[in-house]
Amino acid sequence: MIRRAFSAFTTLAVAIALTIPFGAATASASTDDYTHLRNYWTQYGVSGQVQEQLIRSMEAGENPDSMTLETEPIAVRTVREGTMETTVLQYPDGSVSTQSIQAPRTAGGVSASGISECSVTQGSGWVRYSGCKVSAGNGSIYISFKVTYEKYSQANAEIKNHGSSNVSAPGGSATDPTVSGQRRVSTRSLEAFVKYHTVFERASGGGNEDIYLGFWLKWDGTRSSSLS
């Protein structure tokens, strides 16, 4: 399992609290070419030479290291993409994957649909972070959901609700994400968490793959994501 930690936010502002409805979308690839991978790799700095090597390996039936969850990354960097804090993980063969958690807005943050996006609300002894997106991808599949959580003064933290799950699979097809496990309240020894699960089938064949995206919350409000 690959974990990536994100620091807790303490900025306080008035915003709209969010109760997230459950939902999901299933996506599949319409072609088995490598355009989706080239675009993704280029976006995250994979050179053209390395891309060609990776594609030749895939044509020979070998998956990139970024699509083999047992392979550990050799380099990690963090970039800011709009409101998303994105961690780019680079693997021995030069391929990459990404994990992201949305940074809370300091004020307002209401989308065109009228739903607040990762906004912050302050109460007496508590702070609520509402509708924050958690996502991961590797160029062939992307999975995401939203989570609302609270941190209590000199106490624990709690996941209040989650949902709005989504999956996109330009490199194959994937089932609607479903909740595979959760612990809502954190303690000093146990993190609160929620995990979503999808089954991914590559367009090139090779069987199905179970993918789990997790959000983890420590008692002090420190957030992290996991992909397993």
C-alpha positions as CSV (number, residue, x, y, z in Angstrom):
1,M,0.0,0.0,0.0
2,I,1.3,3.4,-0.9
3,R,0.6,6.1,1.6
4,R,1.1,9.9,1.2
5,A,0.6,12.3,4.2
6,F,-0.8,15.8,4.0
7,S,-0.3,18.3,6.8
8,A,-3.3,19.5,8.8
9,F,-4.9,22.9,8.0
10,T,-5.7,25.3,10.8
11,T,-7.0,28.3,8.9
12,L,-10.5,29.1,10.0
13,A,-13.2,30.7,7.9
14,V,-17.0,30.8,7.6
15,A,-18.2,28.5,4.8
16,I,-21.1,26.2,3.9
17,A,-21.2,22.8,5.5
18,L,-21.7,19.9,3.1
19,T,-23.6,16.6,3.3
20,I,-22.4,14.7,0.3
21,P,-24.7,12.4,-1.7
22,F,-23.5,9.1,-2.8
23,G,-23.0,8.7,-6.5
24,A,-20.6,7.1,-9.0
25,A,-19.9,6.7,-12.7
26,T,-18.5,3.9,-14.7
27,A,-16.2,4.6,-17.6
28,S,-14.5,2.6,-20.3
29,A,-12.0,3.1,-23.0
30,S,-13.1,3.5,-26.6
31,T,-9.7,2.7,-28.0
32,D,-6.7,0.6,-27.0
33,D,-4.0,3.1,-28.2
34,Y,-1.6,4.9,-25.9
35,T,-2.7,8.5,-26.3
36,H,-4.2,8.7,-22.8
37,L,-0.9,7.5,-21.3
38,R,1.3,9.8,-23.4
39,N,-0.8,12.8,-22.4
40,Y,-0.6,11.8,-18.7
41,W,3.1,11.0,-18.7
42,T,3.9,14.3,-20.5
43,Q,1.9,16.2,-18.0
44,Y,4.0,14.8,-15.2
45,G,7.4,15.1,-16.8
46,V,8.1,11.7,-18.3
47,S,10.5,12.1,-21.2
48,G,9.6,11.0,-24.7
49,Q,12.4,8.4,-24.7
50,V,11.1,6.8,-21.5
51,Q,7.5,6.9,-22.8
52,E,8.6,4.9,-25.9
53,Q,10.4,2.3,-23.7
54,L,7.3,2.0,-21.5
55,I,5.0,1.5,-24.5
56,R,7.4,-1.1,-26.0
57,S,7.2,-3.0,-22.7
58,M,3.4,-2.8,-22.7
59,E,3.3,-4.1,-26.2
60,A,5.4,-7.1,-25.0
61,G,2.8,-7.7,-22.3
62,E,4.6,-6.0,-19.3
63,N,2.8,-3.4,-17.2
64,P,4.6,-0.2,-16.1
65,D,5.8,-0.2,-12.5
66,S,3.2,2.5,-11.7
67,M,0.4,0.0,-12.5
68,T,1.9,-2.7,-10.3
69,L,1.0,-1.7,-6.8
70,E,3.7,-3.9,-5.3
71,T,6.4,-1.7,-6.7
72,E,7.6,1.1,-4.5
73,P,8.4,4.5,-5.9
74,I,12.0,5.7,-6.0
75,A,11.2,9.5,-6.0
76,V,8.3,11.6,-4.7
77,R,7.5,15.2,-5.3
78,T,4.5,17.4,-4.5
79,V,2.9,19.9,-6.9
80,R,-0.1,22.3,-6.6
81,E,-2.8,21.9,-9.2
82,G,-5.4,24.5,-8.6
83,T,-7.0,23.5,-5.3
84,M,-5.4,20.0,-5.3
85,E,-2.2,19.0,-3.5
86,T,-0.9,16.4,-5.8
87,T,1.9,13.9,-5.0
88,V,3.7,12.5,-8.1
89,L,5.3,9.2,-7.5
90,Q,8.1,8.1,-9.9
91,Y,9.0,4.4,-10.3
92,P,12.2,2.5,-11.3
93,D,11.1,2.2,-15.0
94,G,10.3,6.0,-15.2
95,S,6.5,5.7,-15.1
96,V,4.5,7.8,-12.6
97,S,1.3,7.7,-10.6
98,T,-0.4,10.5,-8.7
99,Q,-2.4,10.9,-5.4
100,S,-4.2,14.1,-4.5
101,I,-6.1,15.6,-1.7
102,Q,-8.0,18.9,-2.1
103,A,-6.7,21.8,0.1
104,P,-9.4,23.6,2.1
105,R,-10.5,27.0,0.9
106,T,-10.1,29.8,3.3
107,A,-13.5,31.4,2.4
108,G,-16.6,30.7,0.4
109,G,-15.7,28.1,-2.2
110,V,-19.2,27.5,-3.6
111,S,-19.2,25.8,-7.1
112,A,-21.5,26.6,-9.9
113,S,-23.8,23.8,-8.7
114,G,-24.1,25.5,-5.3
115,I,-22.1,22.8,-3.5
116,S,-19.2,24.0,-1.4
117,E,-15.8,22.5,-2.3
118,C,-13.4,21.8,0.5
119,S,-14.6,24.7,2.6
120,V,-13.8,25.5,6.2
121,T,-16.4,26.1,9.0
122,Q,-15.5,27.1,12.6
123,G,-17.5,26.3,15.7
124,S,-16.8,26.3,19.4
125,G,-13.9,23.9,19.8
126,W,-14.2,22.4,16.4
127,V,-13.3,22.9,12.7
128,R,-15.1,21.3,9.8
129,Y,-13.5,20.6,6.4
130,S,-16.4,20.0,3.9
131,G,-16.4,18.2,0.6
132,C,-12.7,17.7,0.1
133,K,-11.8,15.6,-2.9
134,V,-9.5,12.6,-2.7
135,S,-8.2,11.1,-5.9
136,A,-5.5,8.9,-7.5
137,G,-4.5,7.9,-11.0
138,N,-1.9,6.4,-13.3
139,G,-2.9,7.4,-16.8
140,S,-5.1,4.3,-17.3
141,I,-7.5,4.8,-14.5
142,Y,-8.6,7.6,-12.2
143,I,-10.7,7.2,-9.0
144,S,-12.0,9.8,-6.6
145,F,-14.5,10.6,-3.9
146,K,-15.2,13.5,-1.5
147,V,-15.0,13.5,2.3
148,T,-16.1,15.8,5.1
149,Y,-14.3,15.7,8.4
150,E,-13.9,17.5,11.7
151,K,-11.1,18.2,14.1
152,Y,-11.9,18.9,17.8
153,S,-9.8,21.1,20.1
154,Q,-7.4,19.0,22.2
155,A,-9.3,15.8,21.2
156,N,-9.7,13.5,18.3
157,A,-10.9,13.9,14.6
158,E,-13.8,12.4,12.9
159,I,-15.0,11.6,9.3
160,K,-18.5,13.0,9.2
161,N,-19.5,11.8,5.7
162,H,-18.2,10.8,2.3
163,G,-19.5,10.1,-1.2
164,S,-19.6,11.5,-4.7
165,S,-17.4,8.7,-5.9
166,N,-16.3,8.7,-9.5
167,V,-14.1,6.6,-11.8
168,S,-12.7,7.1,-15.3
169,A,-10.8,4.4,-17.1
170,P,-9.3,5.5,-20.5
171,G,-7.1,2.4,-20.5
172,G,-10.0,-0.1,-20.0
173,S,-13.1,-0.3,-18.0
174,A,-13.9,0.0,-14.3
175,T,-16.9,-0.8,-12.0
176,D,-18.6,1.9,-9.9
177,P,-16.6,2.6,-6.8
178,T,-18.1,1.2,-3.6
179,V,-17.2,1.6,0.1
180,S,-15.0,-1.3,1.2
181,G,-14.3,-0.2,4.8
182,Q,-14.3,2.7,7.2
183,R,-13.6,3.8,10.8
184,R,-15.2,7.2,11.4
185,V,-13.6,8.3,14.7
186,S,-9.8,8.5,15.3
187,T,-8.0,7.8,18.5
188,R,-4.3,8.4,19.5
189,S,-3.6,4.8,18.4
190,L,-6.0,4.3,15.5
191,E,-6.6,6.5,12.4
192,A,-10.1,7.2,11.1
193,F,-10.4,6.0,7.5
194,V,-12.6,5.3,4.5
195,K,-11.8,3.2,1.5
196,Y,-13.4,3.0,-1.9
197,H,-13.0,0.0,-4.2
198,T,-13.2,-0.5,-8.0
199,V,-12.4,-3.4,-10.3
200,F,-10.3,-2.3,-13.3
201,E,-10.0,-4.4,-16.5
202,R,-7.4,-3.3,-19.0
203,A,-8.4,-2.9,-22.6
204,S,-5.3,-4.9,-23.6
205,G,-6.5,-7.9,-21.4
206,G,-4.6,-9.5,-18.6
207,G,-7.4,-10.0,-16.1
208,N,-9.0,-7.8,-13.5
209,E,-7.3,-5.7,-10.8
210,D,-8.8,-4.6,-7.5
211,I,-8.0,-1.0,-6.7
212,Y,-8.6,0.7,-3.3
213,L,-8.4,4.4,-2.7
214,G,-8.3,5.4,1.0
215,F,-8.5,8.6,3.0
216,W,-6.9,8.5,6.5
217,L,-7.3,10.9,9.4
218,K,-5.1,11.0,12.5
219,W,-6.4,12.3,15.9
220,D,-4.5,15.6,15.4
221,G,-6.1,16.2,12.0
222,T,-3.2,15.1,9.8
223,R,-4.6,13.7,6.5
224,S,-3.2,11.1,4.1
225,S,-4.3,9.1,1.2
226,S,-3.5,5.5,0.2
227,L,-3.6,3.4,-3.0
228,S,-3.6,-0.3,-2.8
